């Protein structure tokens, strides 16, 4: 199962608003506000405000998601804060480049700056490997993967940011070859195999440096 996430719907002054978690038929729900765990506000996957009030409804809400079956140990409580002032913040766009990594990636640290943590992640591309805020790359499935982070505020107020992950295979191991027999004053040629999208930076004796793939030294000396 995906990690449950609380989302908002129509938190507009004087209108019917809601906090929502994903409905799962075999699970039970209990909602409460703040520390008042005895006042259960809803026992479904939806907590309804009828009507929503910006004066009285802000605060921290909790939902317990649990099973009464002896065959299940699901029992999880998550929270959501309705702020006193609507100013949703999804952070700034971020990006990351990885090579042949199959470890799960938390998308939140890829956002730039501060952000509200109660938003919802969505993959714009189609790897189908996003679970909440965790994306798991698959070896062989390379390319550019894009994700949208959406944070709702009051009513129709919202903020969005985007994360891009460029996923590449490990580059080939460079193999250097050169002419083995040369004399002082002759030219030394270096060759390295072509690696797609690679840059080359050579350094060596006698302050040798080059940024081309296959460099050479004219009129070599014993210092080379």
N, C-alpha and C positions, 0 to 999 in steps of 0.2 A: 504494500500500500504506500501511496505517496504520503509525505509528511503533511498533516492537515494545516491549512492556512485560513485565517479569518479574513474575509473581504467585506467591503461595505457596499450598500446599495441605497442611493437616493437619500443621503443624510442632509435633507433640505428642511429649513425651518418651516414648521407647521404642516409638513407632509409626512406620509408614512415612510419610515426609513428602516433599514435592516442591517444587522451583522450576520454573516453567513459563513458556514463551513461546508465542505463537501458532504452531501448526503450519502450515507452508507447504511443499507437496510438493516444489517444485523448489529448495528451499534446504537448505543443510547447517548443522550446529550443532557447536560445540565449547565445552565448559564447563571452567573451571578455577577454582581458589581462590587468592586473593592474587596473588603474583608468580610462582607455580609454573606457568608456561605450558606446561611439558613434560608435566605430569601431567594428561592430559585425562580428566575425570571422567565425561563423557557425550557422545555424538555424536548425540543426538536433541533434540527440543525440550523434553525433560523431564530434570531432574536429580533423581534419587531418593536419599533418605537412608533406609537400611534397616538399623537403625532410626535415627530422628532423636535426637540427643543435644544437650541444652542446654549441656553441658560442652565438647564438641569441635567442634560444627558451626557455631557463630557465626563470622562473618568476612565478607570481601568476595568475592563470586562474580562471575565474568564469563562471558558467553556471546558467542561470535563467530557471527554469522549471515551466511552468504556463499553465493555461487553459483560453481560451477566452469564455467559456460557462458561461452563467448566472446561471447555475445550479451547478457550482463548484467554490470554493474559493481557489483552489490550486495555490500558487504562492510562490516558494521557490528558493533561490539562495544559491549555495554551491561553495566551492573553492577547488583548488588543486594547490600545489606548485611543480613545476619542479625545482629541486635544481641545483645549478651550478656544483656540483660535485656529481657523483653517488656513494652513500654509504648507501644503504637501511638498515634500522635498525628496526627489528621487536621485539626488547626487548628480554628478557630471559623467559624461560618457567615458568609457575606458576600453582598453584593448590589451591583448596578450598574445604572444607567439610561443608555441610549444612544438617540440619535435619528439615524435614517437613516445608520447606519454599517455598511459592509460589509467593513471590515477584520477579519482574524482576531483573536480575543481569547484570550489566554492566561488560563486559569481560575485558575492557581496564585496570582497576585498578588491575586486577589479574596478569598482566604481571609484571615481575621484571625488574627494571632499566628503562632507557630511551628507547623510541621507537618513530618511525614515526607514525603519527595518520592517514595517508591517505591509509593505507592498507585495505585488505578485509578479513573478518572473514568467516570461513566455518566450519560447524559441521561435524566431522568425524563419529560420531555416528548418530542415526536416530530418535531423539525425534521430529524433524521438528518444533521446537519452537524457532529457532534463527531468529531474525529480525535485520539485520545489526550487531551491536556489543552488542545487548541485547538478553539474553536468559531467557526464562520464564519456570521455573520448574513446573511440574504438580503433584499434590498430588497422590500418588499411583504408579507413574512411577519412581521407584527408581533405582539406579545403578550408574555406572561410565559413565560420559559424557565427550567427548573429542572435542576440538575445535582447529583449525589451523588458525593462523594469518599470512597472506602473504603480503609482501611489495615488489613491483617492483622498480627496479632502471633503469638505462639506459640499453638499449638493453636486453640481457638475464640475467642481474644481478638482484638478488633478495635475500631476507632474510625471514626466517620463524621461528615462535615460536609456542608453543603449550600450551594450558590451559586444565587442567583436573579438573572437578567438581565431587566430590563424594556426591551423594544425598541419604540420609537415612531417614527412618521414625523416629519419636520421640521414644527414648527408653522407655521401660516400667518403671513405677514408682517402685522404690525399696520398698519391703515390708520386714521388719526385724522381725524375731521371735526368741525366746529364751526360755530356761527353766526358769519358773517363781519362782520355789521353790528350793533354794539351801542354803547350810550352809557354814560357813567358812571352808576352806580346800577342798571344793568340786570343781568340774569342771563346768564352765559356757560355754555353747555352744550357738553360734549365727548362725542363718541361714538367708540368703537372696535369693530371687527368682533369677533364672538364666536369665541373659540378654545377648543376643548374642553380641559378639564383645566388651563386656564391660570389664573394669578393675575395681578392687575394692581397696579402700583405707580406712581402719578403723582407727579411733582414739578414745580415751576415757580416763577415769580417770587413775591415777597412771601410766602415760606415756604409756598407752596401744596403740599399733599400729599393723596393719597387712595389708598385701596386697593379702591375699587369700580370696576366696568367703565366706567361712563359717569358721571363726576363732573360737578359744576357749581360755579360761583362766584356766590353771591348778592351783590348790591350791589357790583359790580366798581368798581374805581378805576383811575386811570392806572398804578398800580403793578402791576396784573395784566397 
